[in-house]
Amino acid sequence: MYKIGEALVGDGNELAHVDLIIGDKNGAAGTAFANGMTQLSIGHTPLLSVIRPNLMTKPATLIIPKVTVGDLDDASKIFGPAQTAVGRAVADAVEEGLIPKEKAEEIVIMVSVFIHPDAKDYRKIYQYNYGATKLAIRRAMTDYPGIDKVLNEKDRGTHPIMGFKVTRLWSPPYVQVALDLDNLDTMEKIINAVPDRERVLLEAGTPLIKKFGVGVVSKIRAIRPDAFIIADLKTLDVGRVEIKMAADETADAVAISGLGTIESIEKAIHEAQKQGIYSILDMMNVDNFTEKLNQIQDNLKPNIVLLHRNVDLETSMAEKGEDTSNMTEWGNIKEIKKMIGSGGLVAVAGGITPEKVDEAIESGADIIVVGRYIIGSRDVRRSAEDFLAHLPQDPDNMRLALDEDEQV
């Protein structure tokens, strides 16, 4: 047996974070247990967990301090409330059947314990570490979380210690506000007026970037820290350099021109993948964007394809007697989605008004790009809300930050 568990319980300086391994004495876990007891390091000396002095818990459990133990005060927190909490949590896990009683002599447990140097309240240290250890054991023994849970949560979760949220586009549709401006004061006023919603994406328009450089992304980030920010670079060449520059300024996505060569597009998308940000392939003025997409390697397809209003294409197809039943004024959105694969998104742009939003979404659009209607309005907030009224509530608006699917 070899099981791994993790849990975080509590808040403040007394917060407890536990990582643990449960495994057979005669396996890899047993070897690691013996090594941990005999290969000591300064400030991180492992110790056996006890119920009380002279009574170690069973299964045998080794506590490894995550934070350097610098003085006797730090040591007292580990040797006192934390050691007891872990020992009792392990014993209770056996009593409650989480760990089979008949296995108590056959397995060992290693528990990494976090104790903040500024933690003061011994009762809370005990309580939180007891709860975290018990929960981590339960999770280990039930193989929680499953991979489906991980995939469902990977773009939604927020880590409390990070201090900021990384927004991912996991639940479309969204409204993208294109800040096609040449004035920083105007930009700031508009951003402050736009509703602070998960469904609102902010685009550093090409004019902004050309006048103030890609560093304007950081200026937007300072105004709206948790926003999803797009750098509309319209990259044609040296994509790797430009993408990295945008990523260094904390852009969440970068727009690449579909007019570039296939080699340039693929290099730019590869760099976006490397930097962990979204790639947007802008099909403005591309005559045959389906053919362009077909030429791109499957593993280098863009995350998002941006389609512009193309009435001429539909008219031309109709004149030739070709089927236009699946066509919209932006092209065949459903066909594009099949080409870019599962998880790929389609954005639409080109003079879109609130009256067009429902049609765009029903046609399969995931992102509605809006420029002048919002940024040119005397009432920016109201204009943005005209679009948001056609969208669902923010995806996590009514969601509790709990593992509600966890079996208890």
Rosetta blueprint (number, residue, H / E / L):
1 M L
2 Y E
3 K E
4 I E
5 G E
6 E E
7 A E
8 L E
9 V E
10 G L
11 D L
12 G H
13 N H
14 E H
15 L L
16 A E
17 H E
18 V E
19 D E
20 L E
21 I E
22 I E
23 G E
24 D E
25 K L
26 N L
27 G L
28 A H
29 A H
30 G H
31 T H
32 A H
33 F H
34 A H
35 N H
36 G H
37 M H
38 T H
39 Q L
40 L L
41 S L
42 I L
43 G L
44 H L
45 T L
46 P L
47 L E
48 L E
49 S L
50 V E
51 I E
52 R E
53 P L
54 N L
55 L E
56 M E
57 T L
58 K L
59 P L
60 A E
61 T E
62 L E
63 I E
64 I E
65 P E
66 K L
67 V L
68 T L
69 V L
70 G L
71 D L
72 L H
73 D H
74 D H
75 A H
76 S H
77 K H
78 I H
79 F H
80 G H
81 P H
82 A H
83 Q H
84 T H
85 A H
86 V H
87 G H
88 R H
89 A H
90 V H
91 A H
92 D H
93 A H
94 V H
95 E H
96 E L
97 G L
98 L L
99 I L
100 P L
101 K H
102 E H
103 K H
104 A L
105 E L
106 E L
107 I E
108 V E
109 I E
110 M E
111 V E
112 S E
113 V E
114 F L
115 I L
116 H L
117 P L
118 D L
119 A L
120 K L
121 D L
122 Y H
123 R H
124 K H
125 I H
126 Y H
127 Q H
128 Y H
129 N H
130 Y H
131 G H
132 A H
133 T H
134 K H
135 L H
136 A H
137 I H
138 R H
139 R H
140 A H
141 M H
142 T L
143 D L
144 Y L
145 P L
146 G L
147 I H
148 D H
149 K H
150 V H
151 L H
152 N H
153 E H
154 K L
155 D L
156 R L
157 G L
158 T L
159 H L
160 P L
161 I L
162 M L
163 G L
164 F L
165 K L
166 V L
167 T L
168 R L
169 L L
170 W L
171 S L
172 P L
173 P L
174 Y E
175 V E
176 Q E
177 V E
178 A E
179 L E
180 D L
181 L L
182 D L
183 N L
184 L H
185 D H
186 T H
187 M H
188 E H
189 K H
190 I H
191 I H
192 N H
193 A H
194 V L
195 P L
196 D L
197 R L
198 E L
199 R L
200 V E
201 L E
202 L E
203 E E
204 A E
205 G L
206 T H
207 P H
208 L H
209 I H
210 K H
211 K H
212 F H
213 G L
214 V L
215 G L
216 V H
217 V H
218 S H
219 K H
220 I H
221 R H
222 A H
223 I H
224 R L
225 P L
226 D L
227 A L
228 F E
229 I E
230 I E
231 A E
232 D E
233 L E
234 K E
235 T E
236 L L
237 D L
238 V L
239 G H
240 R H
241 V H
242 E H
243 I H
244 K H
245 M H
246 A H
247 A H
248 D H
249 E L
250 T L
251 A L
252 D L
253 A E
254 V E
255 A E
256 I E
257 S E
258 G L
259 L L
260 G L
261 T L
262 I H
263 E H
264 S H
265 I H
266 E H
267 K H
268 A H
269 I H
270 H H
271 E H
272 A H
273 Q H
274 K H
275 Q H
276 G L
277 I L
278 Y E
279 S E
280 I E
281 L E
282 D E
283 M L
284 M L
285 N L
286 V L
287 D L
288 N L
289 F H
290 T H
291 E H
292 K H
293 L H
294 N H
295 Q H
296 I L
297 Q L
298 D H
299 N H
300 L H
301 K L
302 P L
303 N L
304 I E
305 V E
306 L E
307 L E
308 H E
309 R L
310 N L
311 V H
312 D H
313 L H
314 E H
315 T H
316 S H
317 M H
318 A H
319 E H
320 K L
321 G L
322 E L
323 D L
324 T L
325 S L
326 N L
327 M L
328 T E
329 E L
330 W L
331 G E
332 N L
333 I H
334 K H
335 E H
336 I H
337 K H
338 K H
339 M H
340 I H
341 G L
342 S L
343 G L
344 G L
345 L E
346 V E
347 A E
348 V E
349 A E
350 G L
351 G L
352 I L
353 T L
354 P H
355 E H
356 K H
357 V H
358 D H
359 E H
360 A H
361 I H
362 E H
363 S L
364 G L
365 A L
366 D L
367 I E
368 I E
369 V E
370 V E
371 G L
372 R H
373 Y H
374 I H
375 I H
376 G L
377 S L
378 R L
379 D L
380 V H
381 R H
382 R H
383 S H
384 A H
385 E H
386 D H
387 F H
388 L H
389 A L
390 H L
391 L L
392 P L
393 Q L
394 D L
395 P L
396 D L
397 N L
398 M L
399 R L
400 L L
401 A L
402 L L
403 D L
404 E L
405 D L
406 E L
407 Q L
408 V L
